């Protein structure tokens, strides 16, 4: 069972629909104990970094997510969820993240319209089981104004995308995986990525 963390940060229904379509059992929960009992965790999210961290703190989720990740439980962050994995965000100030991955979150370049909304290609930076049966340079759907940058761990980069510069789109370190794009809104490619992720952690 996958626990989807419910902290009022959007994109939940489409994610649940995608998992249902793949026959992957999931539960939407605000209960830290349910997260501890789950086999894996998905941290979704759309919105502001600060508000998301406030919600996670108020729900008692921050400590649990850090502990479960440290214990080796598979955890996937989607969009804002991926950004929350990092140490610091510079969105409207400077805010502490979960610190599961080293690096910071910064505003994307003004060379593109912000927020950036649209389909962009994924360019592989290294091989991963996530790409099983995925065509080269597939299109996936992004919605964001901030992205990972600065001094992040380059060896965690699995795929990137180019718009106004290089945007880390898919990262992975041990049991921690982040997708800056929305697989649940990325058609058949997105569904296949979610399926591959499920098979990779099972």
C-alpha positions as CSV (number, residue, x, y, z in Angstrom):
1,X,0.0,0.0,0.0
2,X,1.2,3.5,-0.9
3,X,0.5,6.3,1.4
4,X,-0.3,9.6,-0.4
5,X,0.4,12.4,2.0
6,X,-2.7,14.7,2.2
7,X,-1.6,18.2,3.4
8,X,-3.9,20.3,1.2
9,X,-1.4,20.9,-1.5
10,X,-3.3,19.9,-4.7
11,X,-3.1,17.3,-7.5
12,X,-4.4,14.5,-5.3
13,X,-7.4,13.3,-7.4
14,X,-5.5,13.0,-10.6
15,X,-2.7,11.1,-8.9
16,X,-5.2,8.7,-7.2
17,X,-6.9,8.2,-10.6
18,X,-3.6,7.3,-12.2
19,X,-2.7,4.8,-9.5
20,X,-6.2,3.3,-9.7
21,X,-5.8,2.9,-13.4
22,X,-2.5,1.0,-12.8
23,X,-4.2,-1.2,-10.1
24,X,-1.8,0.2,-7.5
25,X,-3.4,0.3,-4.0
26,X,-3.1,3.7,-2.3
27,X,-4.5,5.5,0.6
28,X,-4.8,9.3,1.0
29,X,-3.9,10.2,4.6
30,X,-3.1,12.9,7.1
31,X,-2.3,10.3,9.8
32,X,1.4,9.9,10.6
33,X,0.7,6.4,11.8
34,X,-0.7,5.4,8.5
35,X,2.4,6.7,6.8
36,X,4.6,4.6,9.1
37,X,2.5,1.4,8.3
38,X,2.6,2.0,4.5
39,X,5.1,0.2,2.2
40,X,5.9,3.4,0.4
41,X,5.1,7.1,0.4
42,X,4.2,9.7,-2.3
43,X,4.5,13.4,-1.4
44,X,2.5,15.3,-4.0
45,X,2.1,19.0,-4.2
46,X,1.2,22.2,-6.0
47,X,1.6,25.6,-4.4
48,X,4.0,27.6,-2.2
49,X,6.9,25.9,-0.4
50,X,6.4,27.8,2.8
51,X,2.7,26.9,3.1
52,X,3.5,23.3,2.4
53,X,6.1,23.1,5.1
54,X,3.8,24.8,7.6
55,X,1.1,22.2,6.8
56,X,3.5,19.3,7.2
57,X,4.7,20.7,10.5
58,X,1.2,21.3,11.8
59,X,0.1,17.7,10.9
60,X,3.2,16.2,12.5
61,X,4.4,14.9,9.2
62,X,7.8,16.4,8.9
63,X,9.5,14.2,11.5
64,X,7.8,11.1,10.3
65,X,8.8,11.7,6.6
66,X,12.4,12.3,7.6
67,X,12.5,9.2,9.8
68,X,10.8,6.9,7.3
69,X,13.1,8.1,4.5
70,X,16.1,7.6,6.8
71,X,14.9,4.1,7.5
72,X,14.9,3.3,3.8
73,X,11.2,3.4,2.9
74,X,10.7,4.4,-0.7
75,X,9.4,7.9,-1.1
76,X,8.4,9.8,-4.2
77,X,8.0,13.5,-4.4
78,X,6.0,15.1,-7.3
79,X,6.4,18.7,-8.3
80,X,6.4,20.7,-5.1
81,X,6.8,17.4,-3.3
82,X,10.2,17.0,-4.9
83,X,11.2,20.5,-4.0
84,X,10.3,19.8,-0.4
85,X,13.0,17.1,-0.3
86,X,15.7,19.7,-0.4
87,X,17.4,21.7,2.3
88,X,16.3,25.2,1.5
89,X,13.9,27.1,-0.8
90,X,14.3,30.7,-1.8
91,X,10.6,31.2,-2.7
92,X,9.4,34.4,-1.0
93,X,12.3,34.3,1.5
94,X,14.3,31.4,2.7
95,X,12.6,28.3,4.1
96,X,13.8,25.1,5.5
97,X,12.8,21.9,3.6
98,X,12.9,18.2,4.7
99,X,16.6,17.9,3.9
100,X,16.4,14.5,2.4
101,X,18.5,15.7,-0.5
102,X,21.3,18.3,-0.6
103,X,20.6,21.5,-2.6
104,X,18.3,24.5,-2.8
105,X,15.2,25.5,-4.7
106,X,15.3,28.7,-6.7
107,X,13.2,30.6,-9.1
108,X,13.5,29.4,-12.7
109,X,15.0,31.8,-15.2
110,X,13.0,34.8,-16.5
111,X,13.9,33.6,-20.0
112,X,10.7,31.6,-19.9
113,X,7.2,32.7,-18.8
114,X,6.7,32.1,-15.1
115,X,4.9,30.0,-13.9
116,X,6.1,27.6,-16.6
117,X,3.2,25.4,-17.7
118,X,3.6,23.0,-20.6
119,X,5.0,19.9,-22.2
120,X,8.8,19.5,-22.3
121,X,11.1,16.6,-23.3
122,X,12.9,14.5,-20.7
123,X,16.6,14.1,-21.5
124,X,18.3,11.1,-19.9
125,X,21.3,12.0,-17.8
126,X,21.8,8.3,-16.8
127,X,20.2,5.0,-17.1
128,X,17.4,4.0,-14.7
129,X,14.8,1.3,-14.4
130,X,12.3,4.2,-14.5
131,X,12.9,4.4,-18.2
132,X,12.0,0.8,-19.0
133,X,9.9,0.8,-22.2
134,X,10.0,4.6,-22.3
135,X,10.9,6.1,-25.7
136,X,13.8,8.5,-26.0
137,X,13.1,12.2,-25.2
138,X,9.5,11.7,-24.1
139,X,7.2,14.7,-23.4
140,X,6.0,15.2,-19.8
141,X,3.9,18.0,-18.3
142,X,5.3,20.7,-16.0
143,X,3.7,23.4,-13.9
144,X,6.1,25.4,-11.7
145,X,7.9,28.6,-11.0
146,X,10.8,27.2,-8.9
147,X,13.2,24.3,-9.5
148,X,16.2,22.6,-7.9
149,X,19.5,24.4,-8.5
150,X,22.6,25.7,-6.9
151,X,24.9,23.1,-5.2
152,X,22.7,20.0,-5.5
153,X,24.0,16.5,-5.7
154,X,24.7,16.1,-9.5
155,X,25.0,12.4,-9.2
156,X,21.4,12.1,-8.3
157,X,20.2,13.6,-11.6
158,X,18.4,11.0,-13.7
159,X,16.8,13.3,-16.3
160,X,16.6,17.0,-17.1
161,X,14.7,19.3,-19.3
162,X,15.7,22.4,-21.2
163,X,13.7,25.6,-21.1
164,X,15.7,28.8,-20.5
165,X,18.4,26.6,-19.0
166,X,18.7,23.1,-17.6
167,X,16.0,22.1,-15.2
168,X,16.5,19.0,-13.0
169,X,13.4,17.0,-13.8
170,X,14.0,13.5,-12.3
171,X,16.3,12.8,-9.4
172,X,17.0,9.7,-7.4
173,X,19.2,8.8,-4.4
174,X,18.7,5.4,-2.9
175,X,15.1,5.2,-1.7
176,X,14.3,8.9,-2.5
177,X,12.9,9.8,-5.9
178,X,11.7,13.2,-7.2
179,X,9.8,14.2,-10.3
180,X,9.5,17.9,-11.0
181,X,6.9,17.2,-13.7
182,X,3.5,15.7,-13.1
183,X,3.5,12.0,-14.2
184,X,-0.2,11.7,-13.4
185,X,-0.9,14.5,-16.0
186,X,1.6,13.2,-18.6
187,X,-0.5,10.7,-20.5
188,X,0.8,7.2,-21.3
189,X,4.4,8.2,-20.6
190,X,3.5,9.4,-17.2
191,X,1.5,6.3,-16.4
192,X,4.4,4.1,-17.5
193,X,6.8,6.1,-15.4
194,X,4.6,5.5,-12.3
195,X,4.3,1.8,-13.2
196,X,8.0,1.5,-13.5
197,X,8.4,3.2,-10.2
198,X,6.0,0.8,-8.5
199,X,7.9,-2.1,-10.0
200,X,11.2,-0.7,-9.0
201,X,10.3,-0.4,-5.3
202,X,8.3,-3.6,-5.0
